[in-house]
Amino acid sequence: MLDSNRIITDIAEITGITPEQLDRGTVLADHGLDSLRLMTLIEDWRAEGVEIDYYEMFSLPTLGEWVDHLTPERL
């Protein structure tokens, strides 16, 4: 199960930034989340049972949109 903390931590780790640099309005591509890193995140989360579509996530540019799409909670 993904929550906002997990999403933020995983994105920060894969892009080499700190979680504190991320907020709801952060455009993830501006911080290094390219297609390869996106696929890596998705595959890691799928391995844990999360149903997630690459193209849906690719169409969501901001962290807030990711959290809204992947969790019932809000940042």
C-alpha positions in Angstrom: 0.0 0.0 0.0 1.3 3.4 -1.0 0.9 6.5 1.2 2.2 10.0 0.5 5.3 9.5 2.6 6.3 6.4 0.7 5.7 8.1 -2.7 7.7 11.2 -1.6 10.6 9.1 -0.2 10.8 6.8 -3.3 10.7 9.8 -5.7 13.3 11.6 -3.7 15.6 8.6 -3.6 15.3 7.8 -7.3 15.9 11.4 -8.4 18.7 12.1 -5.9 16.9 15.0 -4.1 15.7 15.3 -0.5 12.0 14.8 0.4 11.9 18.4 1.7 12.4 19.6 -1.9 9.1 18.1 -2.9 5.6 19.6 -2.4 2.2 19.2 -4.1 3.1 21.6 -6.9 6.5 20.0 -7.7 6.7 19.1 -11.4 8.5 15.8 -11.2 10.2 16.0 -14.6 11.8 19.2 -13.5 13.5 17.3 -10.7 14.8 14.5 -12.8 12.0 12.0 -13.0 12.4 10.8 -16.6 10.7 7.9 -18.3 13.3 5.3 -17.1 13.1 6.4 -13.5 9.3 6.4 -13.8 9.3 2.8 -15.1 11.6 1.8 -12.3 9.2 3.2 -9.7 6.2 1.6 -11.3 7.9 -1.8 -11.5 8.9 -1.6 -7.8 5.4 -0.6 -6.8 3.8 -3.3 -9.0 6.1 -5.9 -7.3 4.4 -4.9 -4.1 0.9 -5.4 -5.5 0.1 -1.8 -6.5 -2.0 -1.6 -9.7 -0.5 1.3 -11.6 -0.4 2.2 -15.3 2.7 3.8 -16.8 0.8 6.1 -19.2 -1.6 7.3 -16.5 1.3 8.3 -14.3 3.3 9.8 -17.2 0.3 12.1 -17.8 0.3 13.4 -14.3 3.1 16.0 -14.0 2.9 17.1 -10.3 3.5 15.3 -7.0 0.1 16.3 -5.8 -1.5 14.6 -8.8 0.4 11.4 -8.1 -0.6 11.4 -4.5 -4.2 12.0 -5.4 -4.2 9.3 -8.0 -2.4 6.7 -5.9 -3.8 7.2 -2.4 -7.0 8.1 -0.7 -5.2 10.7 1.4 -4.1 14.2 0.6 -0.8 16.0 1.3 
